[in-house]
Amino acid sequence: MSELAVRQENSLKAIMRSDEIRSKFAEVIGDQNAGGYISSVLIAVSESAALQRCTPASIISSALRAATMRLSVEPSTGQAFLVPFRDKATLIVGWRGIYHMALRTGKYRFINLFPVYEGEVVEENRLTGIHDFKGGKTSDTVIGYMLYFELLSGFRKTFYMTVEECIAHGARYSKTFNRDDSVWKTDPQAMYKKTVMRLGLTRWGYLEPSDLQNMNTVDESEDLEDVVDSIEIKPELPIPVDQAMDELGFGDAPSAEILDGEEVGAEEIQGELIQSEPPKIEPSDFWKLIKITMKKDQKYGDDLLEKNGGDFEAAYYAAKKLRTK
């Protein structure tokens, strides 16, 4: 990792663990979920060298937008992605994120998105608006994507776009389409799926107005970086030994005392105090244990956290016990 990446990552950790930023996430997803969400953002950044070179402000603003839509930015979920563009992170909503928002409405009986292969001929019934297939697959080449959904009300619909139509749509509406680091270039299949899922559900299906509005404004110029710029991160300085002893209830403590005939300095007393305290478990320690050491998914960690009343420390030691069994 480069020196710049190390500095950026350390700065990001300091800012995201500040009370101001935690309160911003708590306002969006609740105080109990804020710590876990912040940890998932830090894990996503730690797994990408390119993201570590991005400005902390751009990462936090993108993560806040994702939290507003109640979408995870952990890459394994496929809901939303923090994508580096030069020195800034940009939020990209994945097709699974749109799928997740649709399911949250509680109005769908079925939603299915699937590829159409070379050799398969798609025809639309002009009366019902439902597509059907003729012919059979002749190769693994994908020529388009089909969306099928059915609402609980009984309404059902298919929506089909060829790969060429998806590319034309991206070229016309995406500001980053022609960039070498654009997702349209690095993972075009994911963008084809997103295009079909988004256009099909917004034209014929149902999404909550607030989710739809938030998704539509993701690529606009409105910036949340000023939320971060106004925060001053102050380093925590070690407190004097006398103050530490007072806070522990021992009253006025001498700077040194005689133990077994030896004089013990203030530094050694402070060291004894620090060593006698159990290590504090941070949310990031819990998620590293779950995802990196135990190689479990987000749901496993959420379930364990819920069983322990949202206490990361209790959940951490419970996970360690499960790991040793």
Beta strands, then each sheet from edge to edge (+ up, - down):
strand 1: 80-85
strand 2: 88-93
strand 3: 108-117
strand 4: 120-124
strand 5: 131-135
strand 6: 142-151
strand 7: 156-162
strand 8: 257-259
strand 9: 262-264
sheet 1: 1+ 2-
sheet 2: 3+ 6- 7+
sheet 3: 4+ 5-
sheet 4: 8+ 9-
end
